[in-house]
Amino acid sequence: MNPILAIATTSRFETALIFAVVILGFYWFVRIAKAKERQPLRLKTFFLGGATIGPEMTENNTVGLTFAWAGGTWFFVTVAYHNGPWVVLLQIPWVFSLVMLALLFRRILPATKDRTIHGFIRERYGVPSQKVAASATTLGYLINAGFEMFWASLMFAQCLGRPDLIPVVGILLAVIAGLYCSIGGYTANVRTDKIQNILGVLGLTVLAAAMLSTASTVPVLGGAIGVFCAGSLGYILLSMFLNKVPALKQNQTRISVAFAVVACVISVILIWFGAKHENEPVVTKFLSSTPMSPFLLFGLLSFQVVFNMVDMANWQSIAANGDVSTIDYREIKWSIVRGSLWLFWFPALGGSLIGCALRGVGGPLEDNTIFNDAFALVLPGGGELLRGLLLGVMFLGFISTSLSTVDNYVLAAAQTIWYDIVRSRQHGEILKAGDGGWQEERFVKNARRLLLPVSLAMVLLFWYLYHTYKGDVLNFQAVMYAWALVLFPPVIFALFLPKEKTEYRGWAVFFGMSVAVATVIVMFFYASRLPETDWRKNWFPNLMPLFAVGISLLFFGVGGWICSFWKKSPEVKSN
């Protein structure tokens, strides 16, 4: 048995303190949600936060969508442990797609005003295309948020030495996310993002500082961790005093750019130092860089560069600014850019430094228990009271980042199911009526009832897929994001082409997205039946994003050309 794992098991008193701190945090989030409970139930208020959330909440929401414990921090810790400090640079294509989203802001805003991305598809390509696009988005969110809650629950329970609690914690996370979203809607979501981001950065900072006990043998790595911790505390202070110090607000974009540049420079320095001292065993142990598995790298790059441009949650964030003054548009766009740039610092740099430092723990670490070893380094000889409280704050921070991602997907999935699949016609009628009467209130109230069931379904679906696939869980990165990519060709072309150039392609778009979704489903379940020694077990999941985009694009181009002669389209409606 790894001795670190023995240390990692907390005492009953420490476990009780950890749960107490985490539950208090959950109560805090619900209280924030209840502060907005009395808002009238309208399309704009519940799912769009009144359509005036502004730049600060948009920035924090952009951060919160990506800064997750499982999908963000754990990913960078694990990949850096195996491949070295260069993995910070994997954040570049993801940030690129967010910057492209900001550049498309003025085109997306009118396209998504008072509706979802699928409502825009309905207007351009017809009702059948809307339904299949909404189904693809929903499937992706169920898997994505399910992974986040399930894997966070797994890490939390195992760090406490109680793997039997994994399903209990998973269901608890689902209930909490569904609860405060159903109470306060999108407003509760974006108002908790800032607090959750701060708590997440605090937890990551304390854990990184604990790594100094192993990383200090390589001064350049210890120095990098010190810079990260100081910078992270600076971010926390910036977030807390942004609206109280005018100079901070005026220079916040420059500050975020500086943090992103420093994160990349630190990564390059560590790569260079590791290569220069490759003959020194101590340096090589911590800073050697190795290539990532080609299938995993291909899968990551194939979705990262485009996903955010057609992500329903990102479009929802833009729609939540639909009623702000046009003079604020520029600041809203920059808030998206700032949010994306912070992602170089956390989770990318912080997670990568922790991953490199964990190489000094000894013995090969398992991906699903790597945080056991990390948390074992936090005050290993400290008193139960102090260690329990500190671990409680850290766990609350990491779980908060999971919730800041999940709540977005829960709201977006529920809105998509109700607006675009179950009640799309009624949604269109309410928008046309525009009276804000009892019908609109009942419509939103019924949509709100979906939040808790959807949240629970996310955990259960991923639990089923994880135990069905029985392969490397990192391959789920591509699986989670492939579904939404079927929207990429029709949406991007519709943003730039006039309606008369797109509506006749309705059947081509419908069949293209349908075939793409069916193909990736078959690819996943076929890979699930293969033994782990078969190369297709890893390649098929990571090829799913490419097939999703490629098939959709092929039908859009060739099928659209055929439809141009036929000139018959499905019913095209505005909603």
C-alpha positions in Angstrom: 0.0 0.0 0.0 1.3 3.5 -0.9 2.1 5.1 2.5 0.7 8.4 1.2 -2.7 6.8 0.8 -2.6 5.8 4.4 -2.0 9.4 5.5 -4.7 10.6 3.1 -7.4 8.8 5.1 -8.9 11.4 7.4 -9.9 10.7 10.9 -13.6 10.7 11.8 -13.3 14.1 13.4 -11.6 15.6 10.4 -14.2 14.0 8.1 -17.0 15.6 10.2 -15.3 19.0 10.0 -14.9 18.7 6.2 -18.5 17.8 5.7 -19.6 20.6 8.0 -17.6 23.2 6.0 -18.9 21.9 2.7 -22.5 21.8 3.9 -22.2 25.4 5.2 -20.9 26.4 1.7 -23.9 24.7 0.1 -26.2 26.5 2.4 -24.5 29.8 1.5 -25.1 29.2 -2.2 -28.8 28.4 -1.6 -29.2 31.6 0.4 -27.8 33.6 -2.5 -30.3 31.9 -4.8 -33.2 32.7 -2.4 -32.3 36.3 -2.4 -33.6 36.4 -6.0 -36.5 34.0 -5.5 -39.2 36.7 -5.7 -38.4 37.7 -9.2 -41.4 37.2 -11.5 -41.2 34.0 -13.6 -40.7 35.3 -17.1 -38.6 34.0 -20.0 -36.0 36.8 -19.6 -35.8 36.7 -15.8 -35.5 33.0 -15.0 -33.3 31.7 -17.8 -31.5 34.9 -18.8 -31.2 36.8 -15.5 -33.2 39.7 -16.8 -31.0 39.9 -19.9 -28.8 42.6 -18.2 -26.2 40.7 -16.2 -23.3 43.0 -17.4 -19.6 42.5 -17.9 -18.5 41.4 -14.4 -20.9 38.5 -14.1 -20.3 37.6 -17.7 -16.5 37.4 -17.0 -17.0 35.2 -13.9 -19.5 33.0 -15.8 -16.9 32.5 -18.6 -14.4 31.4 -15.9 -16.9 29.3 -14.1 -17.9 27.3 -17.2 -14.3 26.0 -17.6 -12.7 26.2 -14.1 -14.0 22.8 -12.8 -12.5 20.3 -10.5 -12.8 17.3 -12.7 -12.9 18.7 -16.2 -10.3 21.4 -15.4 -8.0 21.0 -12.4 -7.9 17.2 -12.3 -7.3 17.1 -16.1 -4.3 19.4 -15.9 -2.9 17.7 -12.7 -3.2 14.3 -14.3 -1.8 15.2 -17.8 1.1 17.2 -16.3 2.0 14.3 -14.0 2.3 12.1 -17.1 3.6 14.5 -19.7 5.2 17.5 -18.0 4.9 21.2 -17.7 4.2 21.9 -21.4 0.5 20.9 -21.0 -0.3 24.5 -19.9 -0.1 25.3 -23.6 -3.1 23.0 -24.2 -5.2 25.8 -23.0 -4.4 27.9 -26.1 -6.9 26.3 -28.5 -9.7 26.5 -25.9 -9.0 30.1 -25.2 -8.9 30.7 -29.0 -12.5 29.5 -29.4 -13.6 31.8 -26.5 -11.9 34.8 -28.1 -13.7 33.9 -31.4 -16.9 33.7 -29.4 -16.3 37.3 -28.3 -15.5 38.4 -31.8 -18.9 36.9 -32.9 -20.8 38.7 -30.1 -22.6 41.2 -32.4 -23.7 38.5 -34.7 -24.8 36.1 -32.0 -26.7 38.6 -29.9 -29.5 39.2 -32.4 -29.5 35.5 -33.3 -30.2 34.4 -29.8 -32.3 37.3 -28.4 -35.2 35.8 -26.4 -34.4 32.3 -27.7 -31.7 29.6 -27.7 -29.2 28.7 -30.3 -31.6 26.0 -31.4 -34.3 28.7 -31.9 -32.0 30.4 -34.3 -31.5 27.0 -36.2 -35.3 26.7 -36.3 -35.6 30.2 -38.0 -32.9 29.3 -40.6 -33.4 25.6 -41.2 -36.8 24.6 -39.9 -38.4 22.8 -37.0 -36.8 19.3 -37.6 -33.3 20.7 -37.5 -34.1 22.5 -34.3 -35.2 19.3 -32.7 -32.2 17.3 -33.6 -29.8 20.1 -32.7 -31.4 20.5 -29.3 -31.2 16.7 -28.7 -27.5 16.8 -29.6 -26.8 19.7 -27.2 -28.8 18.0 -24.4 -26.9 14.7 -24.8 -23.6 16.5 -24.6 -24.6 18.4 -21.5 -26.0 15.3 -19.7 -22.6 13.6 -20.3 -20.5 16.6 -19.5 -22.1 17.7 -16.3 -22.6 14.0 -15.3 -18.8 13.5 -15.6 -18.1 16.6 -13.5 -20.4 15.5 -10.7 -19.5 11.8 -10.8 -15.7 12.3 -11.0 -15.7 15.1 -8.3 -17.7 12.8 -6.1 -15.3 10.0 -6.7 -12.3 12.1 -5.8 -14.0 13.6 -2.7 -15.1 10.2 -1.4 -11.7 8.6 -2.0 -9.7 11.4 -0.5 -11.8 10.8 2.7 -11.0 7.0 2.5 -14.8 6.4 1.9 -15.3 5.2 -1.7 -18.7 3.8 -0.6 -19.9 7.4 -0.4 -19.3 8.1 -4.2 -23.0 7.6 -5.2 -24.2 9.5 -2.1 -22.0 12.5 -2.8 -22.8 12.4 -6.5 -26.6 12.6 -5.8 -26.0 15.3 -3.2 -24.1 17.5 -5.8 -26.9 16.9 -8.3 -29.6 17.9 -5.7 -27.7 21.1 -4.7 -27.1 22.2 -8.3 -30.7 21.6 -9.2 -32.0 23.2 -6.0 -30.3 26.6 -6.2 -30.9 26.8 -9.9 -34.6 26.1 -9.5 -34.8 28.7 -6.7 -33.0 31.6 -8.3 -32.6 30.6 -12.0 -29.8 32.1 -14.1 -29.4 35.0 -11.7 -28.5 32.6 -8.9 -26.1 30.9 -11.3 -24.1 34.0 -12.2 -24.2 35.5 -8.8 -22.6 32.5 -7.2 -20.0 32.2 -9.9 -17.8 34.9 -8.4 -17.8 33.4 -5.0 -17.3 29.9 -6.3 -14.3 31.1 -8.5 -12.7 32.7 -5.5 -13.2 29.6 -3.3 -11.8 27.5 -6.1 -8.7 29.6 -6.6 -8.2 29.6 -2.8 -8.3 25.8 -2.6 -6.0 25.5 -5.6 -3.5 27.9 -4.0 -3.4 26.1 -0.7 -2.9 22.8 -2.4 -0.2 24.2 -4.6 1.6 25.6 -1.5 1.5 22.1 0.0 3.4 20.8 -3.0 6.5 22.8 -1.9 7.4 20.0 0.5 8.3 17.9 -2.6 9.0 20.6 -5.2 11.6 22.5 -3.2 14.3 20.0 -4.4 14.1 21.7 -7.8 14.3 25.5 -7.0 12.9 26.6 -10.4 9.7 24.5 -9.8 9.4 25.7 -6.2 9.8 29.3 -7.4 7.1 28.8 -10.1 4.8 27.5 -7.4 5.6 30.5 -5.3 4.8 32.9 -8.2 1.6 31.0 -8.8 0.4 31.3 -5.2 1.3 35.0 -5.0 -0.5 35.6 -8.3 -3.6 33.7 -7.2 -3.9 35.7 -4.0 -3.6 38.8 -6.2 -6.5 37.5 -8.2 -8.6 37.0 -5.1 -7.9 40.5 -3.9 -8.7 41.9 -7.4 -12.0 40.1 -7.4 -12.9 41.4 -4.0 -11.9 45.0 -4.5 -12.5 45.5 -8.2 -15.5 47.8 -7.8 -13.9 49.7 -4.9 -10.6 50.7 -6.5 -11.1 52.5 -9.9 -7.5 51.8 -11.0 -8.1 48.1 -10.8 -11.3 48.3 -12.9 -9.6 50.5 -15.5 -6.7 48.1 -15.9 -8.4 44.7 -15.4 -7.9 43.7 -19.1 -4.2 44.5 -18.9 -4.0 42.5 -15.7 -5.6 39.4 -17.2 -3.3 39.6 -20.2 -0.3 39.8 -17.9 -1.4 36.8 -16.0 -1.9 34.8 -19.2 1.5 35.8 -20.5 3.3 35.0 -17.2 1.6 31.5 -17.1 2.8 30.7 -20.6 6.3 32.1 -19.8 6.5 29.9 -16.7 5.6 26.9 -18.7 8.2 27.6 -21.3 10.9 28.2 -18.7 10.1 24.9 -17.0 10.2 23.1 -20.4 13.5 24.7 -21.2 15.0 24.0 -17.8 13.9 20.4 -17.9 15.4 19.9 -21.4 18.7 21.7 -20.5 19.2 19.6 -17.4 18.0 16.3 -18.8 21.0 14.5 -17.5 20.3 15.5 -13.9 17.9 12.8 -12.4 16.3 15.1 -9.9 15.3 17.7 -12.5 14.3 15.1 -15.0 12.0 13.5 -12.4 10.0 16.7 -12.0 10.3 18.5 -15.3 10.8 16.0 -18.1 8.4 16.5 -20.9 7.0 13.6 -22.9 4.5 13.6 -25.9 0.9 13.1 -25.1 -0.9 10.0 -26.5 -1.6 10.9 -30.1 -5.3 9.8 -29.9 -5.9 12.0 -26.8 -4.1 15.0 -28.3 -6.0 14.7 -31.5 -9.3 14.4 -29.7 -8.6 17.5 -27.6 -7.6 19.7 -30.5 -10.5 18.6 -32.7 -13.1 20.1 -30.3 -11.2 22.8 -28.4 -10.7 25.2 -31.4 -14.5 25.4 -32.3 -16.7 24.2 -29.4 -17.2 27.5 -27.5 -18.5 29.2 -30.7 -21.6 27.0 -30.8 -21.9 26.1 -27.1 -25.5 26.7 -25.9 -24.3 27.8 -22.4 -22.1 30.5 -24.0 -24.9 31.7 -26.2 -27.1 31.8 -23.1 -24.5 34.0 -21.5 -24.6 36.4 -24.5 -28.4 36.4 -24.5 -28.3 37.3 -20.8 -26.9 40.6 -22.0 -29.5 41.1 -24.6 -31.0 44.3 -23.0 -27.8 46.0 -22.0 -27.0 49.3 -23.7 -25.2 49.1 -27.0 -22.5 51.3 -25.6 -21.7 48.4 -23.2 -21.2 45.8 -26.0 -17.5 46.4 -26.2 -17.0 45.8 -22.5 -19.1 42.7 -22.6 -16.9 41.3 -25.4 -13.8 42.1 -23.4 -15.3 40.4 -20.3 -15.4 37.2 -22.3 -11.8 37.6 -23.4 -10.7 38.4 -19.8 -12.5 35.3 -18.5 -10.8 33.2 -21.1 -7.3 34.6 -20.3 -7.7 33.8 -16.6 -7.9 30.1 -17.5 -4.2 30.0 -18.3 -3.6 30.7 -14.6 -6.3 28.5 -13.2 -6.8 25.7 -13.8 -4.0 25.3 -16.4 -0.9 26.6 -14.6 -2.0 25.7 -11.1 -3.0 22.2 -12.1 0.2 21.6 -14.1 2.5 22.7 -11.3 0.7 20.4 -8.9 1.0 17.5 -11.4 4.7 18.1 -11.8 5.3 18.3 -8.1 3.4 15.1 -7.4 6.1 13.2 -9.4 8.2 13.5 -6.2 5.7 11.6 -4.1 7.1 8.3 -5.3 5.6 5.3 -7.0 3.3 5.5 -10.1 0.1 7.3 -9.1 -3.3 6.3 -10.5 -5.4 8.9 -12.3 -8.5 8.3 -10.2 -6.6 8.5 -6.9 -4.1 11.2 -7.7 -5.8 13.7 -5.4 -5.5 11.3 -2.5 -1.7 11.8 -2.7 -2.1 15.6 -3.3 -4.3 16.2 -0.2 -2.0 14.0 1.9 0.6 16.7 1.7 -1.6 19.2 3.4 -0.5 19.6 7.0 0.2 15.8 7.3 1.4 16.3 10.9 -1.0 19.1 11.9 -3.7 18.9 14.5 -7.1 17.4 13.6 -9.0 20.7 14.1 -6.7 22.8 12.0 -6.2 20.2 9.3 -9.9 19.3 9.2 -11.0 23.0 8.8 -8.3 23.6 6.1 -9.2 20.5 4.1 -12.9 21.5 4.5 -12.2 24.9 2.9 -10.1 23.3 0.1 -12.8 20.7 -0.6 -15.4 23.4 -0.7 -13.3 25.3 -3.1 -12.8 22.4 -5.5 -16.5 21.3 -5.3 -17.5 24.9 -5.8 -15.7 24.9 -9.2 -17.6 21.8 -10.1 -20.9 23.5 -9.2 -20.0 26.6 -11.2 -19.8 24.5 -14.3 -22.7 22.1 -13.6 -25.2 24.8 -12.8 -24.7 26.4 -16.3 -25.2 23.0 -18.0 -28.3 22.1 -15.9 -30.0 25.4 -16.7 -29.0 25.2 -20.4 -30.1 21.6 -20.7 -33.5 22.2 -19.0 -34.1 25.3 -21.2 -33.2 23.4 -24.3 -35.4 20.4 -23.5 -38.5 22.6 -22.7 -38.0 25.5 -25.2 -36.7 23.5 -28.2 -37.9 19.9 -27.8 -41.0 19.5 -25.7 -42.7 22.9 -26.0 -41.1 24.6 -29.0 -44.4 25.7 -30.5 -45.8 27.1 -27.3 -42.5 29.0 -26.7 -42.9 30.6 -30.1 -46.5 31.6 -29.4 -45.6 33.2 -26.1 -42.9 35.2 -27.7 -45.3 36.5 -30.4 -47.9 37.4 -27.7 -45.4 39.3 -25.7 -47.9 40.0 -22.9 -46.0 38.4 -20.0 -49.2 37.0 -18.6 -50.1 33.8 -16.7 -49.3 31.6 -19.7 -45.7 32.8 -19.7 -45.4 32.3 -16.0 -46.8 28.7 -16.2 -44.5 27.9 -19.1 -41.4 29.0 -17.1 -42.7 27.3 -14.0 -43.0 24.0 -15.8 -39.5 24.4 -17.3 -38.2 25.0 -13.8 -39.5 21.7 -12.6 -37.1 20.0 -15.0 -34.0 21.3 -13.3 -33.7 18.7 -10.5 -34.7 15.6 -12.6 -32.2 16.8 -15.3 -29.4 17.2 -12.7 -30.0 13.7 -11.3 -30.2 12.2 -14.8 -26.8 13.7 -15.6 -25.1 11.7 -12.8 -26.9 8.5 -13.6 -26.2 8.7 -17.3 -22.5 9.2 -16.9 -22.3 6.5 -14.2 -23.8 4.1 -16.8 -21.5 5.3 -19.6 -18.4 5.1 -17.5 -19.1 1.5 -16.4 -20.1 0.6 -20.0 -17.0 2.0 -21.6 -14.4 0.6 -19.0 -11.5 2.5 -20.6 -9.4 5.5 -19.9 -11.6 8.2 -18.5 -9.6 10.9 -20.2 -11.1 9.8 -23.5 -14.4 11.2 -22.3 -13.0 14.7 -22.9 -13.7 14.2 -26.6 -16.9 12.2 -26.0 -18.4 15.1 -23.9 -17.9 17.8 -26.5 -18.5 15.9 -29.7 -22.3 16.3 -29.7 -22.5 20.0 -29.9 -20.1 20.1 -32.9 -22.8 18.9 -35.2 -24.2 22.4 -34.9 -21.0 24.1 -36.0 -21.3 24.1 -39.8 -25.0 25.2 -40.0 -24.7 27.8 -37.2 -21.5 29.5 -38.4 -22.8 29.7 -42.0 -26.1 31.1 -40.8 -24.4 33.8 -38.8 -22.7 35.1 -42.0 -25.2 34.2 -44.8 -28.6 35.9 -45.4 -31.7 33.8 -44.7 -32.5 33.1 -48.4 -29.1 31.4 -48.7 -29.7 29.0 -45.8 -33.4 28.1 -45.5 -33.5 25.8 -48.6 -30.8 23.7 -46.9 -33.1 22.7 -44.1 -33.4 19.0 -45.0 -29.7 18.7 -45.6 -29.0 20.2 -42.2 -31.5 17.9 -40.5 -30.1 14.7 -42.1 -26.5 15.9 -41.6 -26.9 16.4 -37.9 -29.0 13.3 -37.5 -26.4 11.1 -39.3 -23.6 12.7 -37.3 -25.3 12.1 -33.9 -26.1 8.5 -34.9 -22.5 7.9 -36.0 -20.9 9.1 -32.8 -23.4 7.0 -30.7 -22.4 3.9 -32.7 -18.7 4.8 -32.4 -18.9 5.1 -28.6 -20.8 1.9 -28.0 -18.7 0.0 -30.5 -15.5 1.1 -28.7 -17.1 0.1 -25.4 -17.3 -3.5 -26.6 -13.6 -3.7 -27.5 -10.8 -4.9 -25.2 -8.4 -2.3 -23.8 -5.6 -3.7 -25.9 -7.4 -2.8 -29.1 -6.2 0.5 -30.6 -9.8 1.4 -31.5 -10.8 1.5 -27.9 -8.9 4.8 -27.5 -9.1 6.2 -31.1 -12.8 5.9 -31.7 -13.9 8.2 -28.8 -11.3 10.7 -29.8 -12.4 10.7 -33.4 -16.0 11.5 -32.5 -15.6 15.3 -32.7 -14.0 15.1 -36.1 -16.8 12.8 -37.4 -19.5 15.1 -35.8 -18.2 18.2 -37.6 -17.2 16.4 -40.8 -20.5 14.6 -41.4 -22.5 17.7 -40.6 -20.3 19.8 -42.9 -20.5 17.2 -45.7 -24.3 17.1 -45.7 -24.4 20.9 -45.4 -22.3 21.3 -48.5 -23.2 18.5 -50.8 -26.8 18.1 -49.5 -27.3 21.8 -49.6 -26.2 21.9 -53.2 -28.7 19.2 -54.1 -31.4 21.0 -52.2 -30.7 24.2 -54.2 -32.2 22.4 -57.2 -35.1 21.0 -55.3 -35.9 24.3 -53.4 -38.2 22.5 -51.0 -37.6 23.1 -47.3 -39.1 22.1 -44.0 -41.4 24.5 -42.3 -39.2 27.5 -41.3 -40.5 29.6 -38.4 -39.3 32.4 -36.2 -39.6 32.0 -32.5 
